[in-house]
Amino acid sequence: MCDQSNTVPCLICTKGIPVGSRRFGAQCCGSCAAFFTRSIPDQAAFECENGTNECLKGWFFLNMKKME
């Protein structure tokens, strides 16, 4: 478990992650990176559970990029 002083928020879900954790060019947790890996390249239609689509805005704001 990480010490809180060595964590920063995931820019998608705000979960605490170790400082320096970057995936696909953005500061995000493993769960959000896994979601991106499986879902975004397929261009599937998504809807946030709360109905606001705030969770998806983070991906587009961060301009997440799949590694070639």
DSSP file (Angstrom, degrees, kcal/mol; ACC not computed):
  #  RESIDUE AA STRUCTURE BP1 BP2  ACC     N-H-->O    O-->H-N    N-H-->O    O-->H-N    TCO  KAPPA ALPHA  PHI   PSI    X-CA   Y-CA   Z-CA
    1    1 A M              0   0    0      0, 0.0     2,-0.2     0, 0.0     0, 0.0   0.000 360.0 360.0 360.0 140.7    0.0    0.0    0.0
    2    2 A C        -     0   0    0     14,-0.1     2,-0.2     1,-0.1     5,-0.1  -0.558 360.0-113.2 -86.0 145.4    1.3    3.5   -0.9
    3    3 A D    >   -     0   0    0     -2,-0.2     3,-2.1     1,-0.1    -1,-0.1  -0.574  27.9-125.1 -69.8 136.9    1.9    6.3    1.6
    4    4 A Q  G >  S+     0   0    0      1,-0.3     3,-1.5    -2,-0.2    -1,-0.1   0.791 109.0  63.5 -58.6 -28.8   -0.6    9.1    0.9
    5    5 A S  G 3  S+     0   0    0      1,-0.3    -1,-0.3    14,-0.0    -2,-0.0   0.688 102.8  50.8 -70.2 -15.3    2.2   11.6    0.6
    6    6 A N  G <  S+     0   0    0     -3,-2.1    13,-2.3     2,-0.0     2,-0.3   0.089  99.0  87.0-106.6  21.5    3.5    9.6   -2.4
    7    7 A T  E <   -A   18   0A   0     -3,-1.5     9,-0.1    11,-0.3    -3,-0.0  -0.878  48.9-172.9-123.2 155.8    0.2    9.5   -4.2
    8    8 A V  E     -A   17   0A   0      9,-2.9     9,-3.2    -2,-0.3     2,-0.2  -0.905  37.5 -91.5-133.8 162.1   -1.7   11.8   -6.7
    9    9 A P  E     -A   16   0A   0      0, 0.0     2,-0.2     0, 0.0     7,-0.2  -0.538  35.8-113.1 -79.4 142.7   -5.2   11.4   -8.0
   10   10 A C     >  -     0   0    0      5,-2.5     4,-1.6    -2,-0.2    18,-0.2  -0.547  26.1-134.1 -62.2 134.4   -6.0    9.6  -11.2
   11   11 A L  T  4 S+     0   0    0     16,-2.5    -1,-0.1    -2,-0.2    17,-0.1   0.539  99.7  43.6 -76.2  -4.1   -7.2   12.3  -13.6
   12   12 A I  T  4 S+     0   0    0     15,-0.2    -1,-0.2     3,-0.1    46,-0.1   0.843 134.1   8.6 -99.9 -56.1  -10.1   10.2  -14.7
   13   13 A C  T  4 S-     0   0    0      2,-0.1    -2,-0.2    45,-0.0     3,-0.1   0.503  89.9-125.9-108.7  -5.9  -11.6    8.6  -11.5
   14   14 A T     <  +     0   0    0     -4,-1.6    -3,-0.1     1,-0.2     2,-0.1   0.510  55.5 150.8  70.5   9.2   -9.6   10.5   -8.8
   15   15 A K        -     0   0    0     -6,-0.1    -5,-2.5     1,-0.1     2,-0.3  -0.440  56.7-100.0 -64.2 143.2   -8.4    7.3   -7.2
   16   16 A G  E     +A    9   0A   0     -7,-0.2    -1,-0.1    -3,-0.1   -14,-0.1  -0.508  49.7 175.4 -69.2 129.2   -5.1    7.7   -5.4
   17   17 A I  E     -A    8   0A   0     -9,-3.2    -9,-2.9    -2,-0.3     3,-0.1  -0.918  38.3 -82.8-131.0 158.0   -2.2    6.4   -7.5
   18   18 A P  E >   -A    7   0A   0      0, 0.0     3,-1.8     0, 0.0   -11,-0.3  -0.278  55.9 -95.1 -59.7 143.9    1.6    6.5   -7.0
   19   19 A V  T 3  S+     0   0    0    -13,-2.3     3,-0.1     1,-0.3   -12,-0.0  -0.348 112.1  27.2 -56.6 136.1    3.4    9.7   -8.1
   20   20 A G  T 3  S+     0   0    0      1,-0.3     2,-0.7    -3,-0.1    -1,-0.3   0.435  78.7 146.3  89.4   0.6    4.7    9.3  -11.7
   21   21 A S    <   +     0   0    0     -3,-1.8     2,-0.4     6,-0.0     7,-0.3  -0.602  20.1 168.1 -73.4 112.6    2.1    6.7  -12.8
   22   22 A R        +     0   0    0     -2,-0.7     2,-0.4     5,-0.2     5,-0.2  -0.994  11.7 174.8-130.5 132.5    1.5    7.5  -16.5
   23   23 A R  B >  S-B   26   0B   0      3,-2.8     3,-1.6    -2,-0.4    42,-0.1  -1.000  72.7  -2.8-136.2 133.8   -0.3    5.3  -19.0
   24   24 A F  T 3  S-     0   0    0     -2,-0.4    41,-1.7     1,-0.3    -1,-0.1   0.820 131.4 -56.2  55.4  32.9   -1.1    6.2  -22.5
   25   25 A G  T 3  S+     0   0    0      1,-0.2     2,-0.3    39,-0.2    -1,-0.3   0.596 120.0  90.7  80.7  11.5    0.4    9.7  -22.0
   26   26 A A  B <  S-B   23   0B   0     -3,-1.6    -3,-2.8    39,-0.1     2,-1.2  -0.956  83.8-104.9-139.2 156.8   -1.8   10.6  -19.0
   27   27 A Q        +     0   0    0     -2,-0.3   -16,-2.5    -5,-0.2     2,-0.3  -0.685  66.9 137.0 -79.9  95.9   -1.7   10.3  -15.2
   28   28 A C        -     0   0    0     -2,-1.2    -2,-0.1    -7,-0.3   -18,-0.1  -0.968  51.4-107.0-144.7 159.6   -4.3    7.5  -14.7
   29   29 A C     >  -     0   0    0     -2,-0.3     4,-2.2     1,-0.1     5,-0.2  -0.258  37.5-104.2 -80.0 168.7   -4.8    4.4  -12.6
   30   30 A G  H  > S+     0   0    0      1,-0.2     4,-2.5     2,-0.2     5,-0.2   0.849 118.7  55.6 -62.1 -36.2   -4.5    0.8  -13.9
   31   31 A S  H  > S+     0   0    0      2,-0.2     4,-2.2     1,-0.2    -1,-0.2   0.928 110.2  43.9 -64.9 -44.9   -8.3    0.4  -13.9
   32   32 A C  H  > S+     0   0    0      2,-0.2     4,-2.4     1,-0.2    -2,-0.2   0.886 113.4  52.0 -67.8 -37.8   -8.9    3.4  -16.1
   33   33 A A  H  X S+     0   0    0     -4,-2.2     4,-2.6     2,-0.2    -2,-0.2   0.903 109.5  49.9 -63.5 -40.7   -6.0    2.3  -18.4
   34   34 A A  H  X S+     0   0    0     -4,-2.5     4,-2.2     2,-0.2     5,-0.2   0.907 109.9  50.7 -64.6 -41.6   -7.5   -1.1  -18.7
   35   35 A F  H  X>S+     0   0    0     -4,-2.2     4,-2.5     1,-0.2     5,-0.5   0.934 112.1  47.5 -59.7 -46.3  -10.9    0.4  -19.6
   36   36 A F  H  X5S+     0   0    0     -4,-2.4     4,-0.8     1,-0.2    -2,-0.2   0.925 110.5  52.2 -60.6 -45.8   -9.3    2.5  -22.2
   37   37 A T  H  <5S+     0   0    0     -4,-2.6    -1,-0.2     1,-0.2    -2,-0.2   0.899 119.0  34.5 -58.5 -43.8   -7.3   -0.4  -23.6
   38   38 A R  H  <5S+     0   0    0     -4,-2.2    -1,-0.2    -5,-0.1    -2,-0.2   0.812 130.2  24.9 -81.7 -31.4  -10.4   -2.6  -24.0
   39   39 A S  H ><>S+     0   0    0     -4,-2.5     5,-1.0    -5,-0.2     3,-0.8   0.887 106.1  58.3-109.6 -48.8  -13.0   -0.1  -24.9
   40   40 A I  G ><<S+     0   0    0     -4,-0.8     3,-2.0    -5,-0.5    -3,-0.1   0.890 101.8  55.7 -62.9 -43.4  -12.0    3.2  -26.5
   41   41 A P  G 3 5S+     0   0    0      0, 0.0    -1,-0.3     0, 0.0    -2,-0.1   0.796 103.6  57.2 -61.0 -25.0  -10.2    1.7  -29.6
   42   42 A D  G < 5S-     0   0    0     -3,-0.8    -2,-0.2    -4,-0.1    -3,-0.1   0.540 103.4-135.0 -79.7  -6.4  -13.5   -0.2  -30.5
   43   43 A Q  T < 5 +     0   0    0     -3,-2.0    -3,-0.2    -4,-0.4     2,-0.1   0.865  41.0 173.2  52.8  41.1  -15.3    3.1  -30.6
   44   44 A A      < -     0   0    0     -5,-1.0     2,-0.5     1,-0.1    -1,-0.1  -0.376  37.4-106.1 -73.9 157.1  -18.2    1.6  -28.5
   45   45 A A        -     0   0    0     -2,-0.1     2,-0.3     2,-0.0    -1,-0.1  -0.747  43.7-173.6 -86.2 129.0  -21.0    3.8  -27.3
   46   46 A F        -     0   0    0     -2,-0.5     2,-0.4     7,-0.0    10,-0.0  -0.884  16.8-167.6-124.9 154.3  -20.8    4.4  -23.5
   47   47 A E        -     0   0    0     -2,-0.3     5,-0.0     8,-0.0    -2,-0.0  -0.985  26.9-120.7-140.0 129.2  -23.0    6.1  -20.9
   48   48 A C    >   -     0   0    0     -2,-0.4     3,-1.4     1,-0.1    -2,-0.0  -0.333  23.1-120.4 -67.0 149.9  -21.8    7.0  -17.4
   49   49 A E  T 3  S+     0   0    0      1,-0.3    -1,-0.1     2,-0.1     0, 0.0   0.835 114.6  50.7 -59.6 -33.4  -23.7    5.4  -14.6
   50   50 A N  T 3  S-     0   0    0      1,-0.0    -1,-0.3     0, 0.0    -2,-0.1   0.518 110.0-123.6 -86.3  -3.2  -24.7    8.8  -13.2
   51   51 A G  S <  S+     0   0    0     -3,-1.4    -2,-0.1     1,-0.1    -1,-0.0   0.475  88.3  97.1  81.5   1.8  -26.0   10.0  -16.7
   52   52 A T  S    S-     0   0    0     -5,-0.0    -1,-0.1     0, 0.0    -3,-0.1   0.636  78.8-137.2 -97.6 -15.1  -23.7   13.0  -17.0
   53   53 A N     >  +     0   0    0      1,-0.1     4,-1.4     3,-0.1     3,-0.2   0.674  60.4 135.5  62.4  19.5  -20.9   11.5  -19.1
   54   54 A E  H  >  +     0   0    0      1,-0.2     4,-1.0     2,-0.2    -1,-0.1   0.872  65.6  58.4 -61.3 -37.1  -18.4   13.3  -16.8
   55   55 A C  H  > S+     0   0    0      1,-0.2     4,-0.6     2,-0.2     3,-0.3   0.865 106.6  47.0 -64.1 -35.3  -16.3   10.2  -16.7
   56   56 A L  H >> S+     0   0    0     -3,-0.2     4,-1.5     1,-0.2     3,-0.5   0.809  99.7  66.9 -76.6 -29.3  -15.9   10.1  -20.5
   57   57 A K  H 3X S+     0   0    0     -4,-1.4     4,-2.8     1,-0.2     5,-0.2   0.848  93.3  62.1 -59.5 -33.2  -15.0   13.8  -20.7
   58   58 A G  H 3X S+     0   0    0     -4,-1.0     4,-2.4    -3,-0.3    -1,-0.2   0.896 100.7  51.6 -59.9 -41.7  -11.8   13.0  -18.8
   59   59 A W  H <X>S+     0   0    0     -4,-0.6     5,-1.6    -3,-0.5     4,-0.6   0.929 114.7  41.2 -62.0 -45.2  -10.6   10.7  -21.6
   60   60 A F  H  <5S+     0   0    0     -4,-1.5     3,-0.3     2,-0.2    -2,-0.2   0.860 113.4  53.2 -74.4 -34.7  -11.1   13.2  -24.3
   61   61 A F  H  <5S+     0   0    0     -4,-2.8    -1,-0.2     1,-0.2    -2,-0.2   0.904 112.4  45.1 -63.8 -41.4   -9.8   16.1  -22.2
   62   62 A L  H  <5S-     0   0    0     -4,-2.4    -1,-0.2    -5,-0.2    -2,-0.2   0.591 102.7-136.3 -79.1 -10.3   -6.6   14.2  -21.6
   63   63 A N  T  <5 -     0   0    0     -4,-0.6    -3,-0.2    -3,-0.3    -4,-0.1   0.936  25.2-154.2  53.8  50.7   -6.3   13.1  -25.2
   64   64 A M      < -     0   0    0     -5,-1.6     2,-0.4    -6,-0.1   -39,-0.2  -0.272   8.1-155.6 -57.5 138.5   -5.4    9.6  -24.2
   65   65 A K        -     0   0    0    -41,-1.7     2,-0.3    -3,-0.1   -39,-0.1  -0.976  12.7-130.4-126.2 130.1   -3.4    7.9  -26.9
   66   66 A K        -     0   0    0     -2,-0.4     2,-0.2     1,-0.1   -29,-0.0  -0.585  33.6-115.9 -72.9 133.5   -3.1    4.2  -27.6
   67   67 A M              0   0    0     -2,-0.3    -1,-0.1     1,-0.1   -42,-0.0  -0.518 360.0 360.0 -72.6 137.2    0.6    3.2  -28.0
   68   68 A E              0   0    0     -2,-0.2    -1,-0.1    -3,-0.0    -2,-0.0   0.445 360.0 360.0 -83.2 360.0    1.4    1.9  -31.5
